Amino acid sequence: MALKIAAYFLLSFGMIMAAFGVAGLFRFPVIYMRLLVSSNVDVVGMMLMMTGMMLMSPNLLFAAKILLIMILSLITSPLSAHAIAASAYESGYRFKK
């Protein structure tokens, strides 16, 4: 019972964090700030939601698959954020003063 409560707490807190990431997209005016907020908050939200799903998983194999997805996401999310920021910088997008 306590495991289910912890899983639901993690799932709901992860959804709230993801919603903050979406709000950050509309809040900040510059692409670099938007990218920073959305990538950091969405990774944290996804990790919390995936951890909650691991706690609710019916067997160990399913939890291992979720763990693999978490690891791959931790590797690819910063790389994609860096690629987007580098392409914006190379295309000439600068901060407005």
N, C-alpha and C positions, 0 to 999 in steps of 0.2 A: 504494500500500500504506500509506504514512504517513497519507494522507487518511482511509482507512478506520479506521485505529487511532485517529486523533484523533476521528473521528465516534463510534466505539464508546465512547471515553473520555467524551466529552461526554454521550452518551445515558445511560451508567451513572451518571455524577456527577449528572446532572439527576434521575434516578430516586431517587437517595439523598437529594437535597435535598427532593424532593417527599415522601419518607417522613418526613423530619424535620419537615416542615410538618404532616403528619398526627399525628405524635407530639406536636407542640406543641398540637394541639387537645385532647388528653387530659391534657396536663401542666399547663396553666394553668387556674386556677379562674374567672377573670373573663372575660367576653365580649370586653372591649376588648383584653386581652392575647392572647386566642385569635385575634382578628381580625388583630391586628398580625403575629403570628408566621405565621399561615397565609397571609395575603396576600403578605407579603414573600418568604417562602421558596418558596411555590408559583410566584410570578412568576419568581424566579431559576431554579427547577427547570425550568419550562416554557421559558424562554429557552435554557437549556443544551440541553434535548432538541430544541427546534426548530432550533438551530444545528447540532446533530449530524445532524438529518435533512436540513438544507440541504447539508451536506457530502456526504451519501450520495445526493442527488437525481440522477436520471438526466439531467435537462436543466435549462436555465436558467429555463424557464417554471415548472417545478415549484418551483424554489428561490425564484422571485419570489412565487409564491402563499404559500409558507411565510413569507416576509418580510412580506407583507401581513397575515397572521394574527398574526405577532409584534407588528407595530405596533398593530393593533386591540386586541390583548390588553393591551399596555402602556397604552393609553388607557382601556380599560374596567375593568380590575382595580382601580386606585385609586379610580375613581368608584363602583364597586359597594361597595368596602370602606367608603368614606365614607358612602354611603347607609345601609348596615347600621348603622354606628356612630351616625349621626345619628338613625335611627329608634329604636335602643335607648336613646339619651339622651332623646329626646322622650317615649318611653313610660314614663320614670321609672326606668330601670335605672341604679343607681349602684354605686360601689365599696362593698364591705362592709368595715367597719373591725374 
